[in-house]
Amino acid sequence: MNSNNPPAAFVLLKQQFPKVFTQVVPLKIGIHRELFAILHNIPRDYSLKQCRRALCWYTHSEKYLRQIVAGHDRFDMDGNPCGKVTKAEQEYAARKFNKKSVKSTKSSFVKLSLVD
């Protein structure tokens, strides 16, 4: 799967939880437990494992990591504010973002080098 393209199961997350997956917002800490409890009880075309991968893709995306800013609200499945992003969480997200950027730059450089 290309890291820029969402997994197919992400469509389900957007349909079932539009208040938090149609726009990029910091999610409540531990939201995966609430999400999977709900998904477990509804008919769906995707396995829980596929939904877990979709959530992981979302929370590791560069767009999401950019939203993790100290003092910003976190949101529950209904789109309600339920806590704030901490400085430590912002720093962690920044490290993950920087790692992704370095990998992306190295990958682009390798591709360019192979073309020459």
N, C-alpha and C positions, 0 to 999 in steps of 0.2 A: 504494500500500500504506500502510495506517495504521501509524505507527511503533510503536504499542502491540501490534499483532497480528503474530505471527511469519510469515515467508514460508512457503509450503507446504513448501519443501525443508528447513526446520528439523526437520520430522518425521523425515526421513532421518538427520539428524545425531544426533538423540536416540536413534533406534533402533540405529544403528551404533556410537555412542560414548556409551552411557548414563552412564559414570563421570564425564564432564565436561560433558554437556549436559542432564542431568536435574536438576542443582542448579547454581546459579550460582557458579562459582569462577574465579579468575584463571587464564588459560591460559598455557602455555609461550610464550615469545617465539619467533616464527617457526613456530608450530604449523600454520599454513596450508599450508606446504610438505609436512609429514608427512600432514596431512589429505587434501590433494588427490592425493598419491601413492597413498594407500590407496583413495580414492574412484575414481580412474582405473581401478583394477583390479577393481572389483566391479560387478555389474549394479545399475542404479538407474533410478528413474523420473524423475530430475531431471538437468539438465545441470550441468556443473561451474560454469558461470556462475551458475546458480540457487543452487548450494551456496555459492559465494563470497558471494553477496548475503545468504544466510542467516547465514553466519559474521559478516559485517560487521554485520548487524542485531543479532546477539547481543552482539558486542564493543562496540557503540555504545549499547546499551540502558542506561537509568538503573540498573537492577538490577546489571548487570555493572560499570559504572563505580563504583558504591558499594563493590564488593568489592576495588577496587584500592587497597589500604592497605599502606604501607611495612612490610616485615617479614613480610607474609603469604606463604604458599607459592603458587607457580604450579604448574600440573599439566599433565602430558603426556596423550596420548590414552588411556592406560590408567588414568588417575586417580592416577598416582604423582607425589609432589612432585618438582619439578625446577628449583628456583631460588626466589628471593624477589623480591617486588615492591620496587622501589627508591623512594626519596623522590622522585626526578625523575619516575618513572612515576605515582606517586600525585598529584603536582602537575599533571601533564598530564591525568590522568583527571578531576581536580577542575575544571580549566578547561573540559573538554568537557562535564562534567555541568552546570556553571553556565551554559554557553551554551545547552544543551538546556532548562534550567529557564527561562531568560529568554525563549527562543522560545516555549515552552509558555505562559508567562504572557501574553506579547504576543498570541498567538493567541486565548487565552481572552478577553482584554480586547476584542479586535476583534469576536469573536462576540457578546459581551455588548452591545457598542455597537451592533451591527447589529440586535439585537432591540428595543432601546428605540425 
